[in-house]
Amino acid sequence: MLPSPLQKARLAPAAALGFVLSLGLFNVGCGGSSTSSTDSSGGAGSSVVSFGGKLSSQGGSAATTGSAQGGSVATATSSGGASAASSGGASAASSQCNNGIDDDGDGLIDGFDPECTGPLDNDESSYATGIPGDNRDPKWQDCFFDGNSGAGDDGCRYSTDCLTGKLPSTDPACSVTAACIKFCSPLTQNGCDCFGCCSVALSDGSSVDVLASATCSLANVGDTKACPRCQKSVQCGNDCGECELCAGKTAADLPASCTPATPPDGTPPPPAYTCDAGETVCGPDLPACPIDQFCSLGCCIVAIR
């Protein structure tokens, strides 16, 4: 998803974002490749937690924030990878996370729903992607957000033991190649690492890192069995900026310094949230994202390729 200002590799760790019971990554593609793979393995679902709060500082609830304003992706193909058809899932135009509908009834739509990992994600109610065959490999992970569970297209090969903390980040199996960083960082949602470990901001001000998976949803983020805790990669991910929306972090949770001044001509002020790394802000009453991008938590990110 990104080679422009957006497609530059982000080496910063997916900082602890605010997943206030509203973690929602773009679960468009992860999953594991077979353990015999010599290139990469799969990632899994997305992240959780969401209290159904309003995501727009301008009074627009998430329910009014569909893909129409967020920039839906008619055909997810920016540099040749797995399309919805090749992934075996719904097309980007018909998937639950790109249809402009609040499919799970939590008041959050499409990319503003923390459980949506991307335009091909056909399951808005959990961090499952709804893509047949998409899963996590018990041994190796590939890019979690690339829309497939296969290896060979992203340069990523990351040990599952690194995610679970069984191996220290200094272990060679936890190293990430430059090719993986370049490919996967632009596809990664705010507050997550490239392999589906996402920070969730809790209502008490604390946060927890959760492994996105089919068993994990916004409703059960406190269940450590359904939503296993994880350890983020410090090399490949998408940091959550101070004024960015991240899983569980709404506009109401942003510092007062993020609130823009009202324009002197009386026009509505821009959203309180912003985007890092050159990403374009998206949301209610804002221009749609480019056709090869997806509006995720208020930022236009590169769509699954």
Phi, psi and omega in degrees: 000017172198096162250066174215217171298326184284325188276021176272149185290138175255114182271345183292147180294150177291091186303161181298110185263179181261096180264060185298087184037045179197053181282132178208094182266170180271097184283046184282339181183117173209213177109169185251146173268170182296153183293349179273357181298142179254005182244299182203168179225178194273161173254187180228217192295224183226204185241179190231180169098119180192133183257015178071023181283168180284140184256000182245129180286355181261016177092358181274124179282164180300331182295338179263006184256064185279185180291347179299319178270335186280343181093086180283161181248107183293317177224113183281090180206093179250335175209043170072070174230222186276122174273172180302321182295316182287338179277346180085009182254192179289158176287161181301327183287339184243358182290155182300330183270011180214025184250005178073017183238145175275082187296328183258005174067026180261009179084003181240137186243135172047235185295346176271359174267118184304338182275000176266121182266352181166177185295339180267354181295119183253025177218102184273354187263352179204182179276012172285149181269341183076008178264118181308132178085353180282122183201181176256137178276140181292344184246310185231147178241146170252196179298124183290336188252020186264006174082009178206168180253007184267159179261169173103350183245000186226354179071014183256132175212100190234126183295134177300330179295336177289323179291322182276353179086005178289335176243141178289157182297343180276353180292141180305329180291347180261004179282151182237131182286158177299325180295320179294316180298316181295321183283314192268328182304318181294341181268349190275135181288154178309131175086006182239159170267177186291349186247017174086025172258115187237144178278137179239124180274126181264161185295340180273006178095349177273176177218161180220144178265122186241140177276115180296128181202170183294338181273350186260135178217173180298329184284338185236028182299337179282349181274106185290343177279316180286326180237078183303142176286157185214172179239121185286151170289136179269357183258326188230117180173190182230105181295150177262112181289163183303323182252017177267151171277133178224169182311120177083002183243109183263175180300328180293340181270355183281151178300152180302331181295343180278343183286119181286155178287150178288128180304142181298337181277001176087359178289155181301140179289159177292167180300156178290332182276154178230184180225144179267177173057029176079006180289150179272137177288139179223163180149195182305135176063017177246155179302148179293155176293158174305158186301333182263016179233167184227136180278106180242116179050044174083006180231139177280116178244163181295137181279160179307137181264000000 
